[in-house]
Amino acid sequence: MAVAKKKVCPIDEAGVTHIDYKDTVFLKKFLTKFNRIIPRYYSGTTLRNQKKLAVAVKRARYMALLPYVLEVRASVNHSAVPTVTTVAPVELDESTVAV
């Protein structure tokens, strides 16, 4: 029978003792492509570090270091959008205007 290896927290493994909200490069490792915080069961962080991480991400968002949500849209088909053409203004003189 194989013994399951205990999962090690990646934050503890990296030797990080204090999770700083100003370290956006580190915080982005624990965010999805839509800027949502990755859950514990995917990232493998401990409960204590997950709570510290969540507080740091929320502080970074409040301080505008990280965006709250990223808009990811499919490419827009520009050929379906009607184009507006501009018409040059016509100069009228008295001979062309009927009174």
Backbone bond lengths (Angstrom), bond angles and torsions (degrees), N, CA, C in turn:
res aa  C-N    CA-C-N  psi(-1)  N-CA   C-N-CA  omega(-1)  CA-C   N-CA-C  phi
1 M - - - 1.438 - - 1.523 108.44 -
2 A 1.326 115.73 127.24 1.459 120.98 -179.48 1.524 110.13 -82.14
3 V 1.304 114.65 137.99 1.452 120.47 178.90 1.534 107.87 -91.97
4 A 1.309 115.70 129.87 1.457 120.23 -179.60 1.525 109.91 -68.73
5 K 1.316 114.89 134.48 1.449 120.39 178.96 1.524 109.15 -78.29
6 K 1.327 116.34 135.65 1.456 120.43 -178.71 1.524 109.29 -70.22
7 K 1.328 115.06 133.03 1.457 120.95 -179.67 1.520 109.24 -74.05
8 V 1.316 116.65 133.83 1.454 121.76 -179.37 1.524 108.49 -101.95
9 C 1.300 116.11 136.37 1.464 121.48 179.47 1.526 109.35 -65.90
10 P 1.341 118.43 128.86 1.462 119.90 -178.71 1.524 113.05 -66.32
11 I 1.313 117.63 -24.00 1.466 120.39 178.16 1.523 109.81 -74.30
12 D 1.327 117.40 -43.58 1.461 120.80 176.36 1.525 110.81 -67.07
13 E 1.312 116.69 -37.17 1.452 121.20 -179.69 1.524 111.68 -65.17
14 A 1.346 116.67 -33.72 1.461 121.07 178.45 1.523 112.01 -77.66
15 G 1.318 116.71 -11.02 1.460 120.97 177.79 1.519 113.03 82.80
16 V 1.315 117.83 21.27 1.458 121.78 179.79 1.523 108.38 -82.44
17 T 1.332 115.80 123.38 1.459 119.81 179.74 1.520 111.48 -99.86
18 H 1.335 117.24 -30.15 1.459 121.53 -179.61 1.528 108.48 -128.90
19 I 1.326 116.93 124.11 1.461 121.35 178.82 1.521 107.10 -89.64
20 D 1.331 116.11 111.92 1.454 122.42 -175.35 1.517 109.99 -96.11
21 Y 1.325 117.23 133.72 1.458 120.49 -179.69 1.526 112.32 -70.58
22 K 1.331 117.81 -17.40 1.465 121.17 179.93 1.523 112.70 -83.11
23 D 1.321 117.70 -11.95 1.471 122.29 179.07 1.529 109.32 -88.19
24 T 1.335 115.97 78.25 1.466 120.77 -174.31 1.519 112.62 -70.22
25 V 1.319 117.88 -27.80 1.466 120.22 178.55 1.525 110.05 -64.11
26 F 1.311 116.42 -41.87 1.468 121.10 178.17 1.528 111.18 -68.88
27 L 1.334 116.71 -41.72 1.464 120.66 -177.44 1.526 111.66 -67.16
28 K 1.335 117.73 -33.32 1.465 121.28 -178.83 1.528 112.06 -65.59
29 K 1.326 117.69 -20.22 1.463 120.98 177.32 1.527 111.54 -67.77
30 F 1.321 116.59 -21.72 1.462 121.42 -177.35 1.528 111.84 -109.58
31 L 1.341 117.06 22.77 1.457 122.59 177.33 1.519 109.65 -121.15
32 T 1.341 116.27 147.71 1.455 120.68 176.46 1.521 109.36 -79.93
33 K 1.333 116.08 -179.51 1.470 119.22 -179.39 1.529 111.60 -70.34
34 F 1.340 117.56 -14.64 1.456 121.51 175.57 1.521 111.58 -99.95
35 N 1.327 116.59 12.43 1.469 124.79 179.35 1.522 113.72 65.26
36 R 1.312 116.77 34.42 1.458 120.69 172.05 1.526 107.94 -98.34
37 I 1.326 116.70 149.84 1.465 121.21 -178.85 1.530 108.91 -73.69
38 I 1.334 115.90 131.44 1.464 121.17 -179.57 1.526 108.85 -71.48
39 P 1.336 117.98 132.78 1.470 120.21 -179.04 1.531 112.45 -66.74
40 R 1.315 115.35 161.80 1.467 122.44 -178.04 1.512 112.49 -60.12
41 Y 1.324 117.52 -39.31 1.461 119.45 -174.40 1.521 112.25 -71.63
42 Y 1.325 118.63 -15.23 1.466 121.12 173.02 1.527 111.30 -94.16
43 S 1.330 116.67 -43.69 1.461 119.66 -175.12 1.521 112.86 -81.20
44 G 1.331 117.18 -27.69 1.454 120.30 178.86 1.511 114.17 83.81
45 T 1.320 117.62 14.26 1.460 120.03 179.32 1.518 110.53 -77.80
46 T 1.314 115.64 156.46 1.458 120.04 176.58 1.525 108.98 -76.47
47 L 1.312 116.48 164.60 1.459 120.99 -178.43 1.522 111.09 -61.72
48 R 1.315 116.33 -42.97 1.467 120.97 -179.76 1.530 111.04 -61.76
49 N 1.344 116.42 -46.05 1.463 119.63 -179.94 1.530 112.02 -71.21
50 Q 1.333 117.94 -32.23 1.458 120.93 178.02 1.532 110.38 -64.88
51 K 1.330 116.57 -40.06 1.465 119.78 177.83 1.526 111.34 -66.38
52 K 1.336 116.79 -41.80 1.461 120.42 177.27 1.525 110.72 -64.60
53 L 1.313 116.02 -38.69 1.465 121.67 179.22 1.524 110.80 -64.97
54 A 1.333 116.95 -42.96 1.465 121.40 179.72 1.525 110.90 -63.63
55 V 1.320 116.99 -41.72 1.466 120.62 178.48 1.522 110.10 -64.64
56 A 1.332 117.45 -42.06 1.462 121.08 -179.63 1.530 111.18 -65.51
57 V 1.321 117.79 -40.71 1.465 120.87 178.92 1.521 110.25 -65.77
58 K 1.327 116.81 -42.92 1.460 120.18 179.57 1.519 111.77 -65.12
59 R 1.323 117.61 -37.01 1.467 120.61 176.45 1.517 110.83 -67.65
60 A 1.325 116.84 -40.66 1.466 120.35 178.90 1.521 111.02 -65.40
61 R 1.325 117.51 -35.76 1.460 120.57 176.46 1.526 110.51 -66.97
62 Y 1.324 116.28 -42.52 1.467 120.67 -179.38 1.524 110.92 -64.53
63 M 1.313 116.77 -36.69 1.464 121.31 179.91 1.529 112.05 -84.02
64 A 1.321 117.39 4.92 1.471 124.80 177.72 1.523 112.52 65.47
65 L 1.325 117.24 28.18 1.456 120.82 173.23 1.525 110.63 -85.62
66 L 1.341 116.13 -27.71 1.462 122.85 175.28 1.522 108.24 -127.49
67 P 1.331 117.41 143.38 1.469 118.28 176.01 1.522 110.53 -76.49
68 Y 1.316 116.21 154.87 1.462 120.26 177.61 1.525 110.30 -71.06
69 V 1.341 117.53 -48.43 1.456 122.01 -176.87 1.524 108.01 -139.24
70 L 1.321 115.98 142.29 1.454 120.82 173.16 1.512 108.52 -101.72
71 E 1.313 116.68 136.09 1.456 120.31 176.90 1.511 108.51 -91.33
72 V 1.312 115.91 115.29 1.448 121.52 176.62 1.517 106.24 -113.83
73 R 1.324 115.70 111.08 1.456 120.61 -177.98 1.518 109.41 -118.65
74 A 1.323 114.62 153.13 1.457 120.27 174.69 1.521 108.22 -71.66
75 S 1.319 115.66 158.47 1.455 119.29 -179.28 1.530 109.42 -63.91
76 V 1.305 116.09 138.75 1.454 122.26 -177.31 1.520 108.59 -90.04
77 N 1.336 115.74 132.95 1.455 121.04 177.71 1.523 107.86 -79.42
78 H 1.329 116.95 105.93 1.451 121.13 -175.27 1.524 112.48 -75.45
79 S 1.328 118.73 -16.71 1.461 119.69 -178.98 1.524 111.35 -72.99
80 A 1.334 118.36 -22.07 1.458 121.28 -179.90 1.522 111.94 -81.66
81 V 1.323 116.82 -15.56 1.451 120.78 -178.65 1.529 108.20 -83.42
82 P 1.330 119.17 126.97 1.463 119.80 -179.87 1.518 110.55 -67.27
83 T 1.305 114.70 140.48 1.458 119.62 -179.99 1.516 109.01 -94.93
84 V 1.295 115.46 148.19 1.458 121.56 179.03 1.515 107.21 -106.13
85 T 1.322 115.47 124.19 1.458 119.67 177.99 1.513 108.77 -101.98
86 T 1.289 115.60 142.15 1.453 119.64 178.83 1.512 109.04 -97.64
87 V 1.291 115.83 141.72 1.453 122.32 179.42 1.510 107.71 -109.75
88 A 1.323 115.13 133.11 1.450 119.38 -179.99 1.523 109.55 -67.46
89 P 1.314 118.01 138.81 1.463 119.81 179.85 1.535 111.33 -66.08
90 V 1.325 115.23 141.11 1.451 120.98 -178.75 1.522 108.17 -94.85
91 E 1.322 114.97 130.05 1.468 119.03 178.12 1.525 108.40 -86.52
92 L 1.301 116.35 128.41 1.461 121.77 -179.32 1.539 108.83 -108.04
93 D 1.313 115.21 134.10 1.450 118.51 172.40 1.527 108.36 -112.10
94 E 1.285 117.94 175.64 1.450 121.87 -173.56 1.527 113.09 -66.36
95 S 1.320 119.31 -25.48 1.455 120.87 -176.62 1.527 111.62 -75.34
96 T 1.341 118.48 -24.94 1.449 120.28 -178.35 1.525 113.57 -92.02
97 V 1.325 116.58 -15.19 1.444 120.24 -177.43 1.534 109.22 -93.42
98 A 1.340 116.77 126.72 1.458 120.65 177.24 1.500 110.21 -84.19
99 V 1.302 114.73 134.05 1.457 118.86 -177.20 1.508 110.36 -101.62
